[in-house]
Structure formats: C-alpha cells, structure tokens
Amino acid sequence: MKILNKKIAAKKSSVAWIQRQAADPYVARAHRDGYRARAAYKLIEMNEKYHFLKNGQVVVDLGAAPGSWTQYIARDFPRSRVFAMDLLEITPIPGVEFYQGDFTTDDALNWLVEKLNLPDDASKHGNVDVVMSDMAPNTVGHKKTDHIRQMVLLEYAFDFALRALKPGGTFVAKSFTGGTTGELIRQIKTHFDSVYQVKPPASRKDSVEMFIVAIGYRG
C-alpha cells in the first residue's frame, strides 16, 4: 500500500499502523459488514461464547465511540434499549440514546440515573440487564501508568454496574493485563455467579487488553 501523504509517510509508526490496518481481516470484515470499527467483533465473539445479550434488554454502553458495539446490539437485538456514552461524538444510531461527556463526572452519571430511572437507595437493585465498558485511557506508553489509568476507568464502570444492574445481570468491561487486576477480579467475583477473563480472537495478539465478563449479578 503506497502512502500518498508525505507527512504521514515520514512517520514510521503511521506507516506501520496503516499497513497493519490494510492487512487486518477484521478491518476488511467490518467494512464489508458495515460496522464502524473492527471492535464490533470483540463483543460478537464474547456474546457467541457466553450468550449474555438477548432481545428486549436494557443495555448501557460506556466508551461507545465510534459505536460498533451499539451497532451490533441495535441490529441483532432490535427490541433492546441502548444508552450509550462517550467523550467523543458518535453518528446517531436509530433507537439509541447517546450522551457525549465524561462518564466520571456527576453530569454524565446523573443523565444515566435519570434515563434509567435508577433508585436513590443504593441498597435497591437497578433495572439494567447489561453494563458494557470499552472505555480506555489515552495511553502514554508507560506500562504502569497506562495500567493505573485503565484500572480507574474499570473501577468507575464496576461501581456503576453494582448500582444499575438487576439480579442476574451482566457486566462486560475492558481491562489491561497485570498490575492490580487480580484484586478487582476477586471483588467482582463476590457479586457475580460466574466471572471470566477473556481475550477474544478479534483482540490483537500484541495488545495488552483483555475483557472481564461477569454473569449472574447477585447484588
């Protein structure tokens, strides 16, 4: 693949990224299937294995941009209600309610609480079937720092899941390998019947990302 933009061509990292994209079968498949990103297949593969998505559910998608996870749900489970959120804007998806903002702020949380009609009493269960988080920090290339930033987002998502999920609900979230992940996994296991650490085939082998799939929320 010839790089026409001279500024991009001068950057070896940019060239490597473009060449990898061009050779990636998931990128080609996403283009063919009409998904906005190859990330759709990470969710598809996890759901094909664990079957946590069903029609008619209430689903929260955190870190939704550019919207490929939400696209998959809207297509394959059209009776489900999806509430998506991201710092970045996403092109609207029919039937999906989207909030552009920082999930870690009170404004964003209040939007979710209002839309989902979550109880003020923390001891009461919510009415959400699935909380998904593909949130990731802007990495700096320092493994320990990147891991800490990812863990902060993961803990925010987990805390929200404890408040929002109904009994039997599912929590799916991106994590990074290593560090303090094990400690959080132990916490998650106290609230769910089954907890899996997954690296779906669509996740690139050289990526440090993994996913936590927690099924059967007990409260």
C-alpha positions in Angstrom: 0.0 0.0 0.0 1.5 3.3 -1.1 1.3 6.2 1.3 0.5 9.4 -0.6 0.6 11.9 2.2 4.3 12.7 2.6 4.0 13.8 6.2 2.3 10.5 7.2 4.8 8.6 5.1 7.7 10.2 7.0 6.4 8.7 10.3 7.3 5.0 10.6 4.6 4.5 13.3 2.0 5.9 11.0 3.1 3.7 8.1 3.1 0.6 10.3 -0.4 1.3 11.5 -1.8 1.8 8.0 -0.1 -1.3 6.8 -1.5 -3.3 9.7 -5.0 -1.9 9.1 -4.7 -2.9 5.4 -3.7 -6.4 6.3 -6.2 -6.9 9.1 -9.0 -9.3 8.1 -11.2 -7.9 10.9 -10.9 -4.4 9.3 -12.0 -5.7 6.0 -14.8 -7.7 7.5 -16.1 -4.6 9.4 -16.1 -2.6 6.2 -17.9 -5.4 4.4 -20.5 -5.9 7.2 -21.0 -2.1 7.7 -19.6 -1.8 11.2 -17.9 1.4 12.2 -14.9 -0.4 13.7 -13.3 -3.9 14.0 -14.1 -3.7 17.7 -17.6 -5.0 17.0 -16.3 -8.5 16.6 -14.8 -8.5 20.1 -18.3 -8.1 21.5 -19.8 -10.5 18.9 -17.2 -13.2 19.8 -17.8 -12.8 23.5 -21.5 -13.0 23.2 -21.3 -16.0 20.9 -19.4 -17.8 23.7 -21.3 -16.6 26.8 -24.8 -15.6 25.4 -25.4 -12.6 27.7 -27.2 -10.5 25.1 -30.9 -11.1 24.3 -33.7 -9.2 22.7 -35.7 -6.8 24.9 -32.9 -5.9 27.3 -31.8 -2.6 28.8 -28.1 -2.1 27.9 -25.6 0.6 28.8 -22.6 1.0 26.6 -19.8 3.1 28.1 -16.9 4.3 25.9 -19.2 3.7 22.9 -17.5 5.7 20.2 -17.4 5.2 17.3 -20.4 3.0 18.1 -19.7 -0.5 16.7 -20.8 -2.4 19.9 -24.0 -0.4 19.9 -24.5 -1.0 16.2 -24.3 -4.8 16.8 -26.9 -4.7 19.5 -29.2 -2.4 17.5 -29.0 -4.8 14.5 -29.2 -8.2 16.2 -31.4 -7.3 19.2 -33.7 -4.5 17.9 -36.1 -4.7 20.8 -33.4 -3.8 23.3 -33.0 -0.3 24.7 -29.4 1.0 24.5 -28.0 4.0 26.3 -24.5 4.9 25.0 -21.9 7.4 26.3 -18.5 8.6 25.2 -16.3 11.7 25.4 -16.4 11.7 21.6 -19.4 12.3 19.4 -20.9 9.4 17.5 -23.0 9.4 14.4 -26.6 8.7 15.6 -27.9 5.1 15.6 -31.7 4.7 15.4 -33.2 3.7 18.7 -30.1 4.5 20.7 -29.9 7.3 23.3 -26.5 8.9 23.4 -24.7 11.3 25.8 -21.5 12.9 24.9 -19.5 13.6 28.0 -17.1 12.2 30.6 -18.6 9.2 32.4 -16.6 10.0 35.6 -18.5 13.3 36.1 -21.6 14.0 38.0 -23.4 15.4 35.0 -22.9 12.2 33.0 -23.9 9.9 35.9 -27.0 12.0 36.6 -28.0 11.6 32.9 -27.8 7.8 33.2 -29.6 7.8 36.6 -32.5 9.8 35.1 -32.7 7.9 31.8 -32.6 4.5 33.6 -34.8 5.6 36.5 -32.3 4.2 39.0 -33.3 4.2 42.6 -31.7 6.7 45.0 -31.4 3.9 47.6 -28.1 2.2 46.9 -29.5 -1.0 48.6 -32.1 -1.4 45.9 -31.4 -3.1 42.5 -31.4 -1.2 39.2 -33.2 -2.3 36.1 -30.3 -2.7 33.6 -29.6 -6.1 32.1 -26.1 -5.5 30.7 -23.5 -2.8 31.5 -20.7 -2.8 29.0 -17.5 -0.7 29.1 -15.0 -0.4 26.3 -13.5 2.7 27.9 -9.8 3.1 27.6 -7.4 5.9 28.6 -5.2 7.8 26.3 -2.0 5.7 26.7 1.4 7.3 27.2 3.5 4.2 26.5 4.5 3.7 30.2 3.0 0.3 31.1 2.4 1.0 34.8 0.9 4.4 34.2 -1.4 3.1 31.4 -2.5 0.2 33.6 -3.4 2.5 36.5 -5.4 4.8 34.2 -7.3 1.8 32.8 -8.0 0.5 36.3 -9.5 3.8 37.3 -12.0 3.6 34.4 -12.7 0.0 35.1 -13.5 0.7 38.8 -15.8 3.5 37.8 -17.6 1.2 35.4 -17.8 -1.6 38.0 -19.2 0.8 40.7 -21.9 1.9 38.3 -22.7 -1.7 37.4 -23.3 -2.5 41.1 -25.9 0.3 41.2 -27.5 -0.2 37.8 -27.8 -4.0 37.2 -30.8 -6.1 38.0 -30.4 -9.5 39.6 -29.0 -11.9 37.0 -27.4 -9.0 35.0 -24.1 -9.0 33.2 -21.0 -6.8 33.4 -18.6 -6.7 30.5 -15.5 -4.4 30.7 -12.1 -3.8 29.1 -9.1 -4.2 31.3 -5.3 -4.4 30.8 -3.3 -7.4 31.9 -1.1 -7.4 35.0 -1.0 -4.9 37.9 -3.9 -4.9 40.3 -6.4 -6.6 38.0 -6.4 -9.7 40.2 -7.6 -7.8 43.2 -10.5 -6.3 41.4 -11.4 -9.7 39.9 -11.7 -11.0 43.4 -14.1 -8.2 44.2 -16.2 -8.8 41.1 -16.5 -12.5 42.0 -18.2 -11.6 45.3 -21.1 -10.1 43.3 -21.5 -12.4 40.3 -22.1 -16.1 39.8 -19.5 -16.5 37.0 -16.5 -14.3 36.1 -14.3 -14.9 33.1 -11.2 -13.2 31.8 -11.3 -13.2 28.0 -9.1 -12.2 25.1 -11.4 -12.6 22.1 -9.8 -13.6 18.8 -10.6 -10.1 17.4 -8.3 -8.6 20.0 -4.9 -8.1 18.5 -2.3 -10.5 19.9 0.1 -7.7 20.7 -2.5 -5.7 22.6 -2.4 -5.8 26.4 -6.2 -5.5 26.5 -8.4 -8.2 27.9 -12.1 -8.3 28.9 -13.9 -9.2 32.0 -17.2 -11.0 31.5 -19.2 -11.2 34.8 -22.5 -13.1 34.6 -25.3 -13.6 37.1 -25.3 -10.4 39.3 -26.2 -11.2 42.9 -26.1 -7.8 44.4 
